[in-house]
Amino acid sequence: MNKTNPKADFYFNKADAWQKELKNLRTIILDCQLTEELKWGVPCYTFQENNVALVHVLKNTVRFCLSKVPC
């Protein structure tokens, strides 16, 4: 697994629900060699300094939002 970011650890640790799903999603994302950051208060994953995806929890869902990545 790629290196986790302690700033993002805070977000994942404070989540009351979806702990198993968040852990699994985080592992998959980091295995893709993306860099983990915390932007806008949620985990943001980047590649070559471009935003690729965000992960955040809403009441009944875990959201994995992809950004447009320049080719």
N, C-alpha and C positions, 0 to 999 in steps of 0.2 A: 504494500500500500504506500502511496505517495505521502508526503508529510502533511499532517493536519496543522491548521493554524489555531493557536490558542485563543485568538479573538473569536473565531467561529465556534470553538469549544463551548464558550459561554452560551451561545444561541442554542446549540444542541442540548446542553445540560439543563437549560431552563425549561425546555419543552415538557409539558405535563403529559401530553398524549403522543402517540406515534413514535415512541422511542425505538422500537425494533425496526420500523420502516425507515426512519431517518438514518439509523446506523447502517443499514444495508444500502440505502441510496448513496450515502456519503462514501462508503467503501467502493461502490461501483464507479462513482464519479472520479474519485482520486486514482483508481486503477487506470483511468483514461489519461493519466499524466497531466491533468488540469491543475492549476494553482488555486488554492483555496484562500479567499479573502473574505472580509466582512465589509459589505457596502450597503448603505441604506438600512442598516440594522439587521440584515439577513446575510446568510452565506452566499457569496458570489464566486463563481468559478471562471477562471480566465485561461486563455491560451495566447501566448505571445502578446501579453498586455491587452488583449481584446476580451470583453465580457462574452462568455459563452452561455452561462446558465445561472439561474437563481433558485434557491430552495427556500420555501417558507411554509409555515403551518397556518392554516385558517381553522375555524372551529371544527369542521368535520372532514377536512382534507389536508393532504400534504401536496404542495404545489412544486412542480419542477418546470420552470419556465425557461425556454431556450431563447437566446438572442440571435439576431442575424449576425453571421460571421463573414467578414470579407474573404473572398477567395484569392 
